[in-house]
């Protein structure tokens, strides 16, 4: 799950990377956090797409 704390930590590491650089441990943590973010994002997107329901088709004269 994407939490506010997760995003804040990802952003903090990103800012630190741009300013002074990261230690090897911080780079590893950054990679872990980004992967967790991507997994959660994909799960959320799949859920949204799975719940889309077409309720009315386009009229024949509007279809391509």
mmCIF file of the N, C-alpha and C atoms, coordinates in Angstrom:
data_MODEL
# 
_entry.id   MODEL 
# 
loop_
_atom_site.group_PDB 
_atom_site.id 
_atom_site.type_symbol 
_atom_site.label_atom_id 
_atom_site.label_alt_id 
_atom_site.label_comp_id 
_atom_site.label_asym_id 
_atom_site.label_entity_id 
_atom_site.label_seq_id 
_atom_site.pdbx_PDB_ins_code 
_atom_site.Cartn_x 
_atom_site.Cartn_y 
_atom_site.Cartn_z 
_atom_site.occupancy 
_atom_site.B_iso_or_equiv 
_atom_site.pdbx_formal_charge 
_atom_site.auth_seq_id 
_atom_site.auth_comp_id 
_atom_site.auth_asym_id 
_atom_site.auth_atom_id 
_atom_site.pdbx_PDB_model_num 
ATOM 1   N N  . UNK A 1 1  ? 0.838   -1.175 0.000   1.00 0.00 ? 1  UNK A N  1 
ATOM 2   C CA . UNK A 1 1  ? 0.000   0.000  0.000   1.00 0.00 ? 1  UNK A CA 1 
ATOM 3   C C  . UNK A 1 1  ? 0.887   1.244  0.000   1.00 0.00 ? 1  UNK A C  1 
ATOM 4   N N  . UNK A 1 2  ? 0.504   2.226  -0.774  1.00 0.00 ? 2  UNK A N  1 
ATOM 5   C CA . UNK A 1 2  ? 1.247   3.469  -0.850  1.00 0.00 ? 2  UNK A CA 1 
ATOM 6   C C  . UNK A 1 2  ? 0.805   4.357  0.314   1.00 0.00 ? 2  UNK A C  1 
ATOM 7   N N  . UNK A 1 3  ? 1.733   4.623  1.219   1.00 0.00 ? 3  UNK A N  1 
ATOM 8   C CA . UNK A 1 3  ? 1.416   5.488  2.352   1.00 0.00 ? 3  UNK A CA 1 
ATOM 9   C C  . UNK A 1 3  ? 2.122   6.823  2.187   1.00 0.00 ? 3  UNK A C  1 
ATOM 10  N N  . UNK A 1 4  ? 1.644   7.782  2.914   1.00 0.00 ? 4  UNK A N  1 
ATOM 11  C CA . UNK A 1 4  ? 2.264   9.107  2.890   1.00 0.00 ? 4  UNK A CA 1 
ATOM 12  C C  . UNK A 1 4  ? 3.721   9.008  3.359   1.00 0.00 ? 4  UNK A C  1 
ATOM 13  N N  . UNK A 1 5  ? 3.972   8.191  4.368   1.00 0.00 ? 5  UNK A N  1 
ATOM 14  C CA . UNK A 1 5  ? 5.320   8.026  4.901   1.00 0.00 ? 5  UNK A CA 1 
ATOM 15  C C  . UNK A 1 5  ? 6.253   7.420  3.854   1.00 0.00 ? 5  UNK A C  1 
ATOM 16  N N  . UNK A 1 6  ? 5.741   6.439  3.087   1.00 0.00 ? 6  UNK A N  1 
ATOM 17  C CA . UNK A 1 6  ? 6.535   5.805  2.030   1.00 0.00 ? 6  UNK A CA 1 
ATOM 18  C C  . UNK A 1 6  ? 6.943   6.843  0.988   1.00 0.00 ? 6  UNK A C  1 
ATOM 19  N N  . UNK A 1 7  ? 6.019   7.641  0.552   1.00 0.00 ? 7  UNK A N  1 
ATOM 20  C CA . UNK A 1 7  ? 6.313   8.669  -0.445  1.00 0.00 ? 7  UNK A CA 1 
ATOM 21  C C  . UNK A 1 7  ? 7.277   9.705  0.116   1.00 0.00 ? 7  UNK A C  1 
ATOM 22  N N  . UNK A 1 8  ? 7.096   10.091 1.373   1.00 0.00 ? 8  UNK A N  1 
ATOM 23  C CA . UNK A 1 8  ? 8.002   11.065 1.994   1.00 0.00 ? 8  UNK A CA 1 
ATOM 24  C C  . UNK A 1 8  ? 9.423   10.524 2.067   1.00 0.00 ? 8  UNK A C  1 
ATOM 25  N N  . UNK A 1 9  ? 9.577   9.250  2.413   1.00 0.00 ? 9  UNK A N  1 
ATOM 26  C CA . UNK A 1 9  ? 10.910  8.655  2.491   1.00 0.00 ? 9  UNK A CA 1 
ATOM 27  C C  . UNK A 1 9  ? 11.546  8.551  1.106   1.00 0.00 ? 9  UNK A C  1 
ATOM 28  N N  . UNK A 1 10 ? 10.771  8.164  0.110   1.00 0.00 ? 10 UNK A N  1 
ATOM 29  C CA . UNK A 1 10 ? 11.281  8.109  -1.266  1.00 0.00 ? 10 UNK A CA 1 
ATOM 30  C C  . UNK A 1 10 ? 11.754  9.499  -1.691  1.00 0.00 ? 10 UNK A C  1 
ATOM 31  N N  . UNK A 1 11 ? 10.940  10.507 -1.440  1.00 0.00 ? 11 UNK A N  1 
ATOM 32  C CA . UNK A 1 11 ? 11.293  11.875 -1.823  1.00 0.00 ? 11 UNK A CA 1 
ATOM 33  C C  . UNK A 1 11 ? 12.508  12.392 -1.073  1.00 0.00 ? 11 UNK A C  1 
ATOM 34  N N  . UNK A 1 12 ? 12.608  12.066 0.218   1.00 0.00 ? 12 UNK A N  1 
ATOM 35  C CA . UNK A 1 12 ? 13.765  12.507 1.010   1.00 0.00 ? 12 UNK A CA 1 
ATOM 36  C C  . UNK A 1 12 ? 15.059  11.893 0.467   1.00 0.00 ? 12 UNK A C  1 
ATOM 37  N N  . UNK A 1 13 ? 15.010  10.611 0.142   1.00 0.00 ? 13 UNK A N  1 
ATOM 38  C CA . UNK A 1 13 ? 16.203  9.961  -0.417  1.00 0.00 ? 13 UNK A CA 1 
ATOM 39  C C  . UNK A 1 13 ? 16.540  10.543 -1.782  1.00 0.00 ? 13 UNK A C  1 
ATOM 40  N N  . UNK A 1 14 ? 15.541  10.856 -2.563  1.00 0.00 ? 14 UNK A N  1 
ATOM 41  C CA . UNK A 1 14 ? 15.779  11.452 -3.876  1.00 0.00 ? 14 UNK A CA 1 
ATOM 42  C C  . UNK A 1 14 ? 16.442  12.824 -3.752  1.00 0.00 ? 14 UNK A C  1 
ATOM 43  N N  . UNK A 1 15 ? 15.948  13.634 -2.815  1.00 0.00 ? 15 UNK A N  1 
ATOM 44  C CA . UNK A 1 15 ? 16.550  14.961 -2.594  1.00 0.00 ? 15 UNK A CA 1 
ATOM 45  C C  . UNK A 1 15 ? 17.997  14.826 -2.120  1.00 0.00 ? 15 UNK A C  1 
ATOM 46  N N  . UNK A 1 16 ? 18.226  13.892 -1.206  1.00 0.00 ? 16 UNK A N  1 
ATOM 47  C CA . UNK A 1 16 ? 19.575  13.690 -0.688  1.00 0.00 ? 16 UNK A CA 1 
ATOM 48  C C  . UNK A 1 16 ? 20.512  13.207 -1.795  1.00 0.00 ? 16 UNK A C  1 
ATOM 49  N N  . UNK A 1 17 ? 19.998  12.337 -2.664  1.00 0.00 ? 17 UNK A N  1 
ATOM 50  C CA . UNK A 1 17 ? 20.812  11.827 -3.761  1.00 0.00 ? 17 UNK A CA 1 
ATOM 51  C C  . UNK A 1 17 ? 21.261  12.963 -4.670  1.00 0.00 ? 17 UNK A C  1 
ATOM 52  N N  . UNK A 1 18 ? 20.372  13.898 -4.943  1.00 0.00 ? 18 UNK A N  1 
ATOM 53  C CA . UNK A 1 18 ? 20.707  15.023 -5.819  1.00 0.00 ? 18 UNK A CA 1 
ATOM 54  C C  . UNK A 1 18 ? 21.654  16.014 -5.148  1.00 0.00 ? 18 UNK A C  1 
ATOM 55  N N  . UNK A 1 19 ? 21.566  16.136 -3.831  1.00 0.00 ? 19 UNK A N  1 
ATOM 56  C CA . UNK A 1 19 ? 22.379  17.148 -3.151  1.00 0.00 ? 19 UNK A CA 1 
ATOM 57  C C  . UNK A 1 19 ? 23.754  16.625 -2.726  1.00 0.00 ? 19 UNK A C  1 
ATOM 58  N N  . UNK A 1 20 ? 23.796  15.595 -1.911  1.00 0.00 ? 20 UNK A N  1 
ATOM 59  C CA . UNK A 1 20 ? 25.086  15.126 -1.374  1.00 0.00 ? 20 UNK A CA 1 
ATOM 60  C C  . UNK A 1 20 ? 25.411  13.684 -1.738  1.00 0.00 ? 20 UNK A C  1 
ATOM 61  N N  . UNK A 1 21 ? 24.455  12.963 -2.315  1.00 0.00 ? 21 UNK A N  1 
ATOM 62  C CA . UNK A 1 21 ? 24.677  11.557 -2.650  1.00 0.00 ? 21 UNK A CA 1 
ATOM 63  C C  . UNK A 1 21 ? 24.200  10.635 -1.538  1.00 0.00 ? 21 UNK A C  1 
ATOM 64  N N  . UNK A 1 22 ? 24.139  9.366  -1.861  1.00 0.00 ? 22 UNK A N  1 
ATOM 65  C CA . UNK A 1 22 ? 23.637  8.367  -0.918  1.00 0.00 ? 22 UNK A CA 1 
ATOM 66  C C  . UNK A 1 22 ? 24.724  7.355  -0.580  1.00 0.00 ? 22 UNK A C  1 
ATOM 67  N N  . UNK A 1 23 ? 24.627  6.809  0.623   1.00 0.00 ? 23 UNK A N  1 
ATOM 68  C CA . UNK A 1 23 ? 25.498  5.703  1.009   1.00 0.00 ? 23 UNK A CA 1 
ATOM 69  C C  . UNK A 1 23 ? 24.989  4.450  0.302   1.00 0.00 ? 23 UNK A C  1 
ATOM 70  N N  . UNK A 1 24 ? 25.804  3.400  0.237   1.00 0.00 ? 24 UNK A N  1 
ATOM 71  C CA . UNK A 1 24 ? 25.318  2.154  -0.377  1.00 0.00 ? 24 UNK A CA 1 
ATOM 72  C C  . UNK A 1 24 ? 24.044  1.618  0.294   1.00 0.00 ? 24 UNK A C  1 
ATOM 73  N N  . UNK A 1 25 ? 23.944  1.764  1.609   1.00 0.00 ? 25 UNK A N  1 
ATOM 74  C CA . UNK A 1 25 ? 22.747  1.300  2.323   1.00 0.00 ? 25 UNK A CA 1 
ATOM 75  C C  . UNK A 1 25 ? 21.528  2.126  1.934   1.00 0.00 ? 25 UNK A C  1 
ATOM 76  N N  . UNK A 1 26 ? 21.725  3.429  1.786   1.00 0.00 ? 26 UNK A N  1 
ATOM 77  C CA . UNK A 1 26 ? 20.614  4.301  1.386   1.00 0.00 ? 26 UNK A CA 1 
ATOM 78  C C  . UNK A 1 26 ? 20.183  4.010  -0.047  1.00 0.00 ? 26 UNK A C  1 
ATOM 79  N N  . UNK A 1 27 ? 21.137  3.728  -0.922  1.00 0.00 ? 27 UNK A N  1 
ATOM 80  C CA . UNK A 1 27 ? 20.802  3.371  -2.305  1.00 0.00 ? 27 UNK A CA 1 
ATOM 81  C C  . UNK A 1 27 ? 19.973  2.096  -2.337  1.00 0.00 ? 27 UNK A C  1 
ATOM 82  N N  . UNK A 1 28 ? 20.355  1.126  -1.502  1.00 0.00 ? 28 UNK A N  1 
ATOM 83  C CA . UNK A 1 28 ? 19.603  -0.128 -1.427  1.00 0.00 ? 28 UNK A CA 1 
ATOM 84  C C  . UNK A 1 28 ? 18.196  0.128  -0.910  1.00 0.00 ? 28 UNK A C  1 
ATOM 85  N N  . UNK A 1 29 ? 18.076  0.952  0.130   1.00 0.00 ? 29 UNK A N  1 
ATOM 86  C CA . UNK A 1 29 ? 16.755  1.291  0.689   1.00 0.00 ? 29 UNK A CA 1 
ATOM 87  C C  . UNK A 1 29 ? 15.902  2.011  -0.354  1.00 0.00 ? 29 UNK A C  1 
ATOM 88  N N  . UNK A 1 30 ? 16.520  2.920  -1.111  1.00 0.00 ? 30 UNK A N  1 
ATOM 89  C CA . UNK A 1 30 ? 15.808  3.652  -2.145  1.00 0.00 ? 30 UNK A CA 1 
ATOM 90  C C  . UNK A 1 30 ? 15.257  2.687  -3.196  1.00 0.00 ? 30 UNK A C  1 
ATOM 91  N N  . UNK A 1 31 ? 16.050  1.727  -3.596  1.00 0.00 ? 31 UNK A N  1 
ATOM 92  C CA . UNK A 1 31 ? 15.608  0.725  -4.571  1.00 0.00 ? 31 UNK A CA 1 
ATOM 93  C C  . UNK A 1 31 ? 14.446  -0.091 -4.021  1.00 0.00 ? 31 UNK A C  1 
ATOM 94  N N  . UNK A 1 32 ? 14.553  -0.516 -2.766  1.00 0.00 ? 32 UNK A N  1 
ATOM 95  C CA . UNK A 1 32 ? 13.468  -1.282 -2.134  1.00 0.00 ? 32 UNK A CA 1 
ATOM 96  C C  . UNK A 1 32 ? 12.179  -0.475 -2.095  1.00 0.00 ? 32 UNK A C  1 
ATOM 97  N N  . UNK A 1 33 ? 12.283  0.786  -1.696  1.00 0.00 ? 33 UNK A N  1 
ATOM 98  C CA . UNK A 1 33 ? 11.097  1.641  -1.600  1.00 0.00 ? 33 UNK A CA 1 
ATOM 99  C C  . UNK A 1 33 ? 10.461  1.868  -2.965  1.00 0.00 ? 33 UNK A C  1 
ATOM 100 N N  . UNK A 1 34 ? 11.286  2.104  -3.959  1.00 0.00 ? 34 UNK A N  1 
ATOM 101 C CA . UNK A 1 34 ? 10.753  2.316  -5.307  1.00 0.00 ? 34 UNK A CA 1 
ATOM 102 C C  . UNK A 1 34 ? 10.049  1.072  -5.820  1.00 0.00 ? 34 UNK A C  1 
ATOM 103 N N  . UNK A 1 35 ? 10.630  -0.103 -5.560  1.00 0.00 ? 35 UNK A N  1 
ATOM 104 C CA . UNK A 1 35 ? 9.993   -1.341 -5.995  1.00 0.00 ? 35 UNK A CA 1 
ATOM 105 C C  . UNK A 1 35 ? 8.657   -1.547 -5.284  1.00 0.00 ? 35 UNK A C  1 
ATOM 106 N N  . UNK A 1 36 ? 8.621   -1.270 -3.981  1.00 0.00 ? 36 UNK A N  1 
ATOM 107 C CA . UNK A 1 36 ? 7.376   -1.398 -3.224  1.00 0.00 ? 36 UNK A CA 1 
ATOM 108 C C  . UNK A 1 36 ? 6.321   -0.429 -3.771  1.00 0.00 ? 36 UNK A C  1 
ATOM 109 N N  . UNK A 1 37 ? 6.752   0.781  -4.109  1.00 0.00 ? 37 UNK A N  1 
ATOM 110 C CA . UNK A 1 37 ? 5.844   1.775  -4.678  1.00 0.00 ? 37 UNK A CA 1 
ATOM 111 C C  . UNK A 1 37 ? 5.270   1.282  -6.003  1.00 0.00 ? 37 UNK A C  1 
ATOM 112 N N  . UNK A 1 38 ? 6.143   0.751  -6.862  1.00 0.00 ? 38 UNK A N  1 
ATOM 113 C CA . UNK A 1 38 ? 5.683   0.273  -8.170  1.00 0.00 ? 38 UNK A CA 1 
ATOM 114 C C  . UNK A 1 38 ? 4.712   -0.906 -8.040  1.00 0.00 ? 38 UNK A C  1 
ATOM 115 N N  . UNK A 1 39 ? 4.988   -1.818 -7.139  1.00 0.00 ? 39 UNK A N  1 
ATOM 116 C CA . UNK A 1 39 ? 4.087   -2.962 -6.927  1.00 0.00 ? 39 UNK A CA 1 
ATOM 117 C C  . UNK A 1 39 ? 2.719   -2.457 -6.489  1.00 0.00 ? 39 UNK A C  1 
ATOM 118 N N  . UNK A 1 40 ? 2.714   -1.547 -5.533  1.00 0.00 ? 40 UNK A N  1 
ATOM 119 C CA . UNK A 1 40 ? 1.447   -1.009 -5.033  1.00 0.00 ? 40 UNK A CA 1 
ATOM 120 C C  . UNK A 1 40 ? 0.704   -0.234 -6.122  1.00 0.00 ? 40 UNK A C  1 
ATOM 121 N N  . UNK A 1 41 ? 1.440   0.561  -6.888  1.00 0.00 ? 41 UNK A N  1 
ATOM 122 C CA . UNK A 1 41 ? 0.825   1.323  -7.967  1.00 0.00 ? 41 UNK A CA 1 
ATOM 123 C C  . UNK A 1 41 ? 0.178   0.385  -8.983  1.00 0.00 ? 41 UNK A C  1 
ATOM 124 N N  . UNK A 1 42 ? 0.895   -0.652 -9.376  1.00 0.00 ? 42 UNK A N  1 
ATOM 125 C CA . UNK A 1 42 ? 0.362   -1.602 -10.363 1.00 0.00 ? 42 UNK A CA 1 
ATOM 126 C C  . UNK A 1 42 ? -0.879  -2.314 -9.837  1.00 0.00 ? 42 UNK A C  1 
ATOM 127 N N  . UNK A 1 43 ? -0.858  -2.712 -8.557  1.00 0.00 ? 43 UNK A N  1 
ATOM 128 C CA . UNK A 1 43 ? -2.021  -3.368 -7.969  1.00 0.00 ? 43 UNK A CA 1 
ATOM 129 C C  . UNK A 1 43 ? -3.224  -2.437 -7.961  1.00 0.00 ? 43 UNK A C  1 
ATOM 130 N N  . UNK A 1 44 ? -2.994  -1.190 -7.583  1.00 0.00 ? 44 UNK A N  1 
ATOM 131 C CA . UNK A 1 44 ? -4.090  -0.215 -7.569  1.00 0.00 ? 44 UNK A CA 1 
ATOM 132 C C  . UNK A 1 44 ? -4.641  0.020  -8.969  1.00 0.00 ? 44 UNK A C  1 
ATOM 133 N N  . UNK A 1 45 ? -3.754  0.154  -9.951  1.00 0.00 ? 45 UNK A N  1 
ATOM 134 C CA . UNK A 1 45 ? -4.192  0.392  -11.327 1.00 0.00 ? 45 UNK A CA 1 
ATOM 135 C C  . UNK A 1 45 ? -4.974  -0.805 -11.860 1.00 0.00 ? 45 UNK A C  1 
ATOM 136 N N  . UNK A 1 46 ? -4.502  -2.001 -11.570 1.00 0.00 ? 46 UNK A N  1 
ATOM 137 C CA . UNK A 1 46 ? -5.211  -3.209 -12.010 1.00 0.00 ? 46 UNK A CA 1 
ATOM 138 C C  . UNK A 1 46 ? -6.605  -3.249 -11.395 1.00 0.00 ? 46 UNK A C  1 
ATOM 139 N N  . UNK A 1 47 ? -6.706  -2.899 -10.125 1.00 0.00 ? 47 UNK A N  1 
ATOM 140 C CA . UNK A 1 47 ? -8.000  -2.886 -9.452  1.00 0.00 ? 47 UNK A CA 1 
ATOM 141 C C  . UNK A 1 47 ? -8.949  -1.893 -10.109 1.00 0.00 ? 47 UNK A C  1 
ATOM 142 N N  . UNK A 1 48 ? -8.431  -0.724 -10.431 1.00 0.00 ? 48 UNK A N  1 
ATOM 143 C CA . UNK A 1 48 ? -9.256  0.292  -11.098 1.00 0.00 ? 48 UNK A CA 1 
ATOM 144 C C  . UNK A 1 48 ? -9.735  -0.232 -12.448 1.00 0.00 ? 48 UNK A C  1 
ATOM 145 N N  . UNK A 1 49 ? -8.812  -0.789 -13.224 1.00 0.00 ? 49 UNK A N  1 
ATOM 146 C CA . UNK A 1 49 ? -9.172  -1.278 -14.554 1.00 0.00 ? 49 UNK A CA 1 
ATOM 147 C C  . UNK A 1 49 ? -10.131 -2.468 -14.484 1.00 0.00 ? 49 UNK A C  1 
ATOM 148 N N  . UNK A 1 50 ? -9.939  -3.332 -13.501 1.00 0.00 ? 50 UNK A N  1 
ATOM 149 C CA . UNK A 1 50 ? -10.830 -4.481 -13.347 1.00 0.00 ? 50 UNK A CA 1 
ATOM 150 C C  . UNK A 1 50 ? -12.255 -4.077 -12.995 1.00 0.00 ? 50 UNK A C  1 
ATOM 151 N N  . UNK A 1 51 ? -12.411 -2.903 -12.411 1.00 0.00 ? 51 UNK A N  1 
ATOM 152 C CA . UNK A 1 51 ? -13.733 -2.459 -11.978 1.00 0.00 ? 51 UNK A CA 1 
ATOM 153 C C  . UNK A 1 51 ? -14.425 -1.527 -12.967 1.00 0.00 ? 51 UNK A C  1 
ATOM 154 N N  . UNK A 1 52 ? -13.816 -1.324 -14.125 1.00 0.00 ? 52 UNK A N  1 
ATOM 155 C CA . UNK A 1 52 ? -14.456 -0.508 -15.149 1.00 0.00 ? 52 UNK A CA 1 
ATOM 156 C C  . UNK A 1 52 ? -15.570 -1.317 -15.802 1.00 0.00 ? 52 UNK A C  1 
ATOM 157 N N  . UNK A 1 53 ? -16.705 -0.699 -15.933 1.00 0.00 ? 53 UNK A N  1 
ATOM 158 C CA . UNK A 1 53 ? -17.843 -1.364 -16.549 1.00 0.00 ? 53 UNK A CA 1 
ATOM 159 C C  . UNK A 1 53 ? -18.414 -0.444 -17.626 1.00 0.00 ? 53 UNK A C  1 
ATOM 160 N N  . UNK A 1 54 ? -18.528 -0.969 -18.825 1.00 0.00 ? 54 UNK A N  1 
ATOM 161 C CA . UNK A 1 54 ? -19.124 -0.202 -19.918 1.00 0.00 ? 54 UNK A CA 1 
ATOM 162 C C  . UNK A 1 54 ? -20.636 -0.324 -19.774 1.00 0.00 ? 54 UNK A C  1 
ATOM 163 N N  . UNK A 1 55 ? -21.294 0.804  -19.636 1.00 0.00 ? 55 UNK A N  1 
ATOM 164 C CA . UNK A 1 55 ? -22.727 0.774  -19.387 1.00 0.00 ? 55 UNK A CA 1 
ATOM 165 C C  . UNK A 1 55 ? -23.557 1.064  -20.623 1.00 0.00 ? 55 UNK A C  1 
ATOM 166 N N  . UNK A 1 56 ? -22.963 1.689  -21.629 1.00 0.00 ? 56 UNK A N  1 
ATOM 167 C CA . UNK A 1 56 ? -23.723 2.012  -22.824 1.00 0.00 ? 56 UNK A CA 1 
ATOM 168 C C  . UNK A 1 56 ? -22.764 2.056  -24.005 1.00 0.00 ? 56 UNK A C  1 
ATOM 169 N N  . UNK A 1 57 ? -23.122 1.380  -25.074 1.00 0.00 ? 57 UNK A N  1 
ATOM 170 C CA . UNK A 1 57 ? -22.280 1.393  -26.261 1.00 0.00 ? 57 UNK A CA 1 
ATOM 171 C C  . UNK A 1 57 ? -22.543 2.670  -27.051 1.00 0.00 ? 57 UNK A C  1 
ATOM 172 N N  . UNK A 1 58 ? -21.549 3.058  -27.846 1.00 0.00 ? 58 UNK A N  1 
ATOM 173 C CA . UNK A 1 58 ? -21.716 4.216  -28.710 1.00 0.00 ? 58 UNK A CA 1 
ATOM 174 C C  . UNK A 1 58 ? -22.741 3.908  -29.789 1.00 0.00 ? 58 UNK A C  1 
ATOM 175 N N  . UNK A 1 59 ? -23.529 4.893  -30.194 1.00 0.00 ? 59 UNK A N  1 
ATOM 176 C CA . UNK A 1 59 ? -24.447 4.680  -31.316 1.00 0.00 ? 59 UNK A CA 1 
ATOM 177 C C  . UNK A 1 59 ? -23.660 4.314  -32.577 1.00 0.00 ? 59 UNK A C  1 
ATOM 178 N N  . UNK A 1 60 ? -24.259 3.576  -33.459 1.00 0.00 ? 60 UNK A N  1 
ATOM 179 C CA . UNK A 1 60 ? -23.614 3.111  -34.675 1.00 0.00 ? 60 UNK A CA 1 
ATOM 180 C C  . UNK A 1 60 ? -22.991 4.246  -35.476 1.00 0.00 ? 60 UNK A C  1 
ATOM 181 N N  . UNK A 1 61 ? -23.660 5.383  -35.559 1.00 0.00 ? 61 UNK A N  1 
ATOM 182 C CA . UNK A 1 61 ? -23.146 6.501  -36.349 1.00 0.00 ? 61 UNK A CA 1 
ATOM 183 C C  . UNK A 1 61 ? -21.947 7.197  -35.709 1.00 0.00 ? 61 UNK A C  1 
ATOM 184 N N  . UNK A 1 62 ? -21.624 6.879  -34.429 1.00 0.00 ? 62 UNK A N  1 
ATOM 185 C CA . UNK A 1 62 ? -20.489 7.499  -33.752 1.00 0.00 ? 62 UNK A CA 1 
ATOM 186 C C  . UNK A 1 62 ? -19.275 6.570  -33.660 1.00 0.00 ? 62 UNK A C  1 
ATOM 187 N N  . UNK A 1 63 ? -19.444 5.309  -34.025 1.00 0.00 ? 63 UNK A N  1 
ATOM 188 C CA . UNK A 1 63 ? -18.323 4.365  -33.964 1.00 0.00 ? 63 UNK A CA 1 
ATOM 189 C C  . UNK A 1 63 ? -17.398 4.601  -35.135 1.00 0.00 ? 63 UNK A C  1 
ATOM 190 N N  . UNK A 1 64 ? -16.127 4.300  -34.933 1.00 0.00 ? 64 UNK A N  1 
ATOM 191 C CA . UNK A 1 64 ? -15.142 4.485  -36.016 1.00 0.00 ? 64 UNK A CA 1 
ATOM 192 C C  . UNK A 1 64 ? -14.988 3.232  -36.808 1.00 0.00 ? 64 UNK A C  1 
# 
